[in-house]
Amino acid sequence: MLRRRPEGWEAEKADVYIDGNRIVGVGQEPEGFQPDRVLAAADKLVIPGLINGHTHNYMTLFRNSADDVPFEEWLFQRVMPREDRMTPEDAYWGALLGIMEMLRTGTTCFNDMQMHIHQTAQAAADSGIRAVIGRGLSGTTAAAGSGETGDAADAGGSRRLREAIQELERWQDHPRLRFTIAPHAPYSCDAGYLQRAAEEAEKRGLRLHIHLSESVSEVENLRKETGLSPIAYAEKLGLFRVPAIVAHCAQVDAADIRILAENHVSVATNPASNMKLGNGFAPVPEMLAAGVNVCLGTDGAASNNSLNLFREMGLVTLIHKGNTRTATAVSAEDALDMCTIRGARALGLEEELGGIEEGKKADLAILNLREPQLMPWNNKVSALCYSANGSEVETVLVDGEILLENREFKTIDAERVYFEAQRRAERLGEKTL
């Protein structure tokens, strides 16, 4: 198994003991422990379940349908029209398909910006995976929170915020689900709406989840309008007075990085998506050096086109080594931290997730080491980052429950998901975009 020690990750031969949904022993059998079942792990590697720091799970239905176009065309002409045609039932099956891909590649928790909270929550509950969900919010709001009713109150996104609150209240007692308040971005929300979202997050003790500084045009346009970068603008509006997870930060400078560090903002970097849409490279080495908590996300399958964190681990190390011409820029250990303990910290779950330790939740992935791409068994952390592709994952546990065993889903009817996803994707793409 792999354990995170203060000096770094270590591979150890040790048994892991689980009682209910928690790890109750590592290496030493707890007194009086009587296992109901033993999972043999010879030639296997047990790792903490991976944490996807930023995605849009419903977009799995848009995979491979909006490729090789500029960011603005991708978003406004390809993705948004499909979103407008999407039904809640579409979102449910898209979410289940994404969950299948994540489980198959060792992800046990994902942070989702979603249009359909209830359907994503239902998919997560049905499958057994852990999720943090926020309704993607957009609009201009003089009305939000004003007490107006009817059309006036609904104008500018007040309705969306109200619906988001109703949905999270509906699911707030579920043991594997957490929630965020998730305004989309400064170009889709006005200042008042962003502040209203932050106020709601603060009142409810929730994290704020937002896209910032994703593209050059976003940064240039906001500077023309306000004289500020998106990061500085968010700080000025008071968005960082609550714990925040900022997706992308592909276009930030030294001043932005100082703001992120000073406000203890977590950044979810999404290397594949940022490269594919031509948005550049987040300065991850500089952010890490400044003390910013950087976690790793896939973004949605419409822009990645994968939800595989093993792929992202390889990319986040290699692109920064190449981009900075420094072989030590981002290490394999850094990458593994980003999708385990740093991801847990971003979500406020570092006491529960991100490692194999007594008292933490039993969210684990078991990989088969007897694969040609992983042999010989030298540095196992390097193997995960530079050699593995996710197909090595055989068994996944969340909350102590086996969700994937010998690569077979235990809680999901895979054939039904494939059928529903295909027919719904065909309908959503039926019009020329």
C-alpha positions, 0 to 999 in steps of 0.5 A: 500500500501507499501511505503519505508520511511527513517526508513523502509517500512510502510503499509498505507491506501492511494490512488495512483493517476496515470497520464500517466506513472507516479504517480502524487499523493499518499494519497492526490488527485491532484487538478483537477484530473479526473480519467479515471478508478478506480481500487478498492483495498479493501483487496489488497496490492499495492507494487512497481513493483519488479526488477529482477537484473539478468536473462537470459530470453531466457533460459526459454526454457531450464527449467527443462532440465539440473538439478542435475549436476555440474556447468561445466557440466551444462554450457558446456555440457547441456546449451551451446549445446542448445544455439547453436541450438537456433534460434532468433525466439526461443529466442523471444518465450522463452523471452515472456514465461519468461515475463509471469512468471515475470508479474504473480509474480509481476516483472515489470523490469528485467536485462537480459544478452541475446544472442538475443537483438532484439528478447528480446527487441521485446518481452518486447516491445510487452508485455509492461514490462520494461527491461534492456538488454545486449548481452552476449559477449565472445571471445578473441580479439586482433582484437576487435576495431582494424579496421580490417575487415572480418574474422580477425575482427570477430575473438575473439568476435568483431562481437558479440560486433558490433552486440550488438551495432547495436541492442541497437542503433536500440532500444535505443529510446524505452521508456521502454528499457535500455541497458548494455554492458555485457561481460560474464565472465573472463573465456569466455573473455580475458583481452583485450576483457573485457577492450574493453567492458568497453571502449564501456560502458564508451563511451556510458554511459552504465552500465557493466553487468558481471558474477564474482566469481560464482564458486570455480573453476572459482576463483581457475583457475583465481588465478592460471593464474593471481594471482588475484581473479576475483574481483581484476582482474576486478578492475585491468583491469579497468572494475569498472571505469564504473558503474557495475552490477556483478552477483553472487559473491558467492565466494568472500573474505573480500578483494573482498568485499572492492573492490566492496564497494570502486568502488560502484559496485552493486552485483546481488545475485542469491540464488536459482541458486547458491545453485542448481549448488553447488556454495555456498552462496554469503556473503550478510550480509558482503556485506551489512555491507560494504555498497555494493549495493546488489540487487536480481536476479533469474538467468535464468530458466535453473539453478533456475528453476524459475523467481519468486522473491518472492521465492528469497526473502524467500531464501535470508533471510533464507539461510543467517540466517541459514548459519551464525546462526544469525536470523538478518543476512538478514531481510525481509526489506532487501530482499524487498529493494533488489528487489525494490530500490536497484535493481533500484539503480543497474540499475541507475533508482532509480529516476524512479523506486523502490517505490510508490512516486510522480514523479516515474514511475507507475510500480506497483503490486497489491496483494490479501491479502485475501489468507490463507497464508497471513492471519492474516494481521500482518506484511505485509513486513514479509508476502511478504518475508516469506509467499507469493509465488507470486500467490497472484499477481492479477494486474500489471501495467508498465508505467501506463498501465495494463498488468495483470488484475485479473491474466489475461494477457492483452497484451500477447496471453498466449495460443500461447506462451505456444504452441510455447514454448513447440514445440521449447523446444522439438526441442532444446532438441532433441539431447542427451546431 
